[in-house]
Amino acid sequence: MFQALRELAQAAGITLRNPPPEPTTCCGRGCNGCVWEGFLDAAEYWRQEALLQLQG
């Protein structure tokens, strides 16, 4: 998703901010409030922001 939106933005001459980095601290135990939950929220925010910029 990140790469596809970045390619569309580049073709349109739009510079997007960097997407959120993937977490590296997950313990794999399915914790409540897992770092992946925060990442997915941040990734969705980035996607929405990118789509708004692409719409002009």
FENQUINOR-V861494 format. One line per field, one symbol per residue. ss: DSSP state (~ for helix, > for strand, _ for the rest). burial: I if it has 9 or more other ideal C-beta (glycine too) atoms within 8 Angstrom, else O. A space follows every 10 residues. Layout:
ss: ???
burial: ???
//
This chain:
ss: _~~~~~~~~~ ~_________ __________ ____~~~~~~ ~~~~~~~~~~ ~~~~~_
burial: OOOOIIOIIO OOOOOIOOIO OOIOOOOOOO OOOIOOOIIO OIIOOIIOII IOIIOO
//
